[in-house]
Amino acid sequence: MTIDEKDLLNSILESLARIDYIKPEELPNIDLYMDQVTTFMDDRLSISKRHPEDKVLTKTMINNYAKNNLLPPPVKKKYSKEHLLALIFIYYFKNILSIGDIQAILNPITDRYFASDKECNLEEIYSEVFRLEESEIKNLQKDITRKYHTSQQTFPGAPKEEQDDLQHFSFLCMLSFDVYVKKQLIEKIIDARIAETSKAPEKRTKK
């Protein structure tokens, strides 16, 4: 069966419009045990799952995050609201970044703001960041639509029975290249920050 590319595009744009995030006020105000954490995350982030049987988070994942110093340890086997916020960040990062890169991004934030009495705490950071993500949805819809229309102009001389497949491939390549370039950019920024941090003690010593 031939894929109707216009229906596919409309489906993608509609799914982008439905993207939501867990708002701070939706987080439990009580500390949770591990089973409660996995149930909560699976329920609230189910829309992002590719297949219904996929798991958002498992006990093994959470234990590995703690073992790799990505997640502060629970207190008396209970996880706070800030643990949940950190896990949400990890969930989104892990789809494109290695554990080491997530550590480089997230650890400076959790080290400074986790369980902090500062005015700018982890909840405030989470709210601000996800407000930015919300505003990007319309820009993404426009960019994806542009890529789709550009892909539809490719391979004009190909036989009709091959053209649909080739244009579909072009569209996927354009989307993939965008992800590739942004991942490269993220990694370069991380590497630059690590290099800068590693030189900081040396600079202080010279003074």
C-alpha positions in Angstrom: 0.0 0.0 0.0 1.4 3.4 -1.0 1.9 5.9 1.9 -0.2 9.0 1.4 2.5 11.6 2.1 0.1 14.4 2.6 -1.8 12.4 5.3 1.6 11.6 6.8 2.6 15.3 7.0 -0.8 16.2 8.5 -0.4 13.5 11.0 3.1 14.7 12.0 1.9 18.3 12.3 -1.1 17.3 14.4 1.1 15.2 16.7 3.4 18.2 17.2 0.4 20.3 18.1 -0.5 17.7 20.8 2.9 17.7 22.4 2.6 18.5 26.0 4.8 18.2 29.1 4.4 17.4 32.8 3.7 20.8 34.4 5.2 21.4 37.9 1.7 21.7 39.4 0.9 18.1 38.2 3.8 16.6 40.1 2.9 14.9 43.4 3.5 16.9 46.5 4.5 13.8 48.4 7.6 11.7 48.0 7.2 8.5 46.0 8.5 5.0 46.1 10.1 3.5 43.0 7.0 1.7 41.7 5.0 4.9 42.1 7.6 6.9 40.2 7.6 4.5 37.2 3.8 4.4 37.2 3.5 8.2 37.3 6.1 8.7 34.5 4.6 6.0 32.3 1.1 7.5 32.7 2.1 11.2 32.1 4.6 10.6 29.3 2.7 7.8 27.4 2.0 10.1 24.5 5.7 10.1 23.6 5.9 6.3 23.4 6.4 4.9 19.9 4.6 1.6 20.8 2.0 1.1 23.5 4.1 -1.7 25.1 7.2 0.6 25.4 8.2 1.7 28.9 9.0 5.3 29.7 11.2 4.4 32.7 12.0 1.1 34.5 13.4 0.4 37.9 16.7 -0.7 36.2 16.9 2.6 34.3 16.4 4.6 37.5 19.0 2.6 39.4 21.5 3.0 36.5 21.0 6.8 36.5 21.7 6.9 40.2 24.7 4.6 39.8 26.1 6.8 37.1 25.6 10.0 39.2 22.9 11.3 36.9 20.3 11.2 39.6 20.8 12.1 43.3 20.1 9.1 45.5 16.6 8.7 47.0 16.0 9.5 50.7 14.8 6.4 52.6 13.9 4.8 49.2 11.6 7.7 48.4 11.9 10.1 45.4 11.0 13.8 45.7 9.4 16.2 43.3 12.9 17.3 42.3 13.9 13.7 41.5 11.0 13.5 39.1 12.1 16.8 37.4 15.6 15.4 37.0 14.1 12.2 35.6 12.0 14.1 33.0 15.1 15.9 31.8 17.0 12.6 31.6 14.1 11.0 29.7 14.3 13.6 26.9 18.1 13.7 26.8 18.6 10.0 26.6 16.9 9.7 23.2 19.8 11.6 21.5 22.7 11.8 24.0 25.1 9.4 25.7 25.2 9.0 29.5 28.4 11.0 29.6 26.9 13.9 27.7 23.8 13.9 29.9 26.1 14.1 32.9 27.9 17.1 31.4 24.7 18.9 30.8 22.6 17.9 33.9 25.1 17.5 36.7 26.1 21.2 37.0 22.4 22.0 37.3 21.5 19.3 39.9 24.7 20.0 41.8 23.7 23.6 42.2 19.9 23.6 42.3 18.7 20.2 43.5 17.1 20.6 47.0 18.3 24.2 47.0 16.8 27.0 49.0 17.9 29.5 46.3 15.2 31.6 44.6 16.1 29.9 41.3 15.5 26.2 42.1 15.1 23.1 39.9 11.4 23.6 39.6 11.8 27.2 38.3 14.5 26.0 35.8 12.2 23.3 34.6 9.2 25.7 34.1 11.3 28.2 32.2 12.9 25.7 29.9 9.6 24.0 29.0 8.0 27.3 28.3 10.7 27.8 25.7 9.9 24.4 24.2 6.3 25.3 23.9 7.1 28.4 21.9 9.1 26.3 19.4 6.3 24.1 18.3 5.0 26.5 15.6 8.5 27.0 14.3 9.0 23.3 14.0 5.7 22.9 12.2 6.7 25.5 9.6 10.2 23.9 9.2 8.8 20.4 8.7 6.2 21.7 6.2 9.0 23.4 4.3 11.1 20.3 4.2 8.1 18.3 3.1 7.4 20.6 0.1 11.1 20.7 -0.8 11.3 16.9 -0.9 8.2 16.8 -3.1 10.2 18.6 -5.8 13.0 16.0 -5.9 13.4 13.3 -8.6 11.0 15.0 -11.1 12.2 12.7 -13.9 11.7 9.4 -12.0 9.0 7.0 -13.1 5.8 7.6 -11.1 5.9 4.2 -9.4 9.4 5.1 -8.1 9.0 8.8 -7.5 6.9 8.4 -4.3 9.5 6.2 -2.6 12.3 8.5 -3.7 10.6 11.6 -2.4 9.6 9.9 0.8 13.3 9.0 1.2 14.3 12.6 0.5 12.0 13.8 3.2 13.4 11.4 5.8 17.0 12.3 4.8 16.2 16.0 5.3 14.7 15.4 8.8 17.6 13.1 9.7 20.2 15.6 8.6 18.6 18.2 10.8 18.9 15.9 13.8 22.5 15.0 12.9 23.6 18.6 12.6 21.9 19.6 15.9 23.4 16.6 17.7 26.8 17.5 16.4 26.3 21.1 17.6 25.1 19.9 21.1 28.2 17.7 21.4 30.6 20.5 20.4 29.0 22.9 23.0 29.3 20.1 25.6 33.0 19.5 24.7 33.8 23.2 24.8 32.2 23.6 28.2 34.1 20.6 29.6 37.4 22.0 28.2 36.6 25.4 29.7 35.8 23.9 33.1 38.9 21.8 33.1 41.0 24.9 32.6 39.3 26.9 35.3 41.5 25.7 38.2 44.7 26.4 36.1 43.5 30.0 35.6 42.9 30.6 39.2 46.3 29.1 40.1 48.1 31.5 37.7 46.4 34.5 39.4 
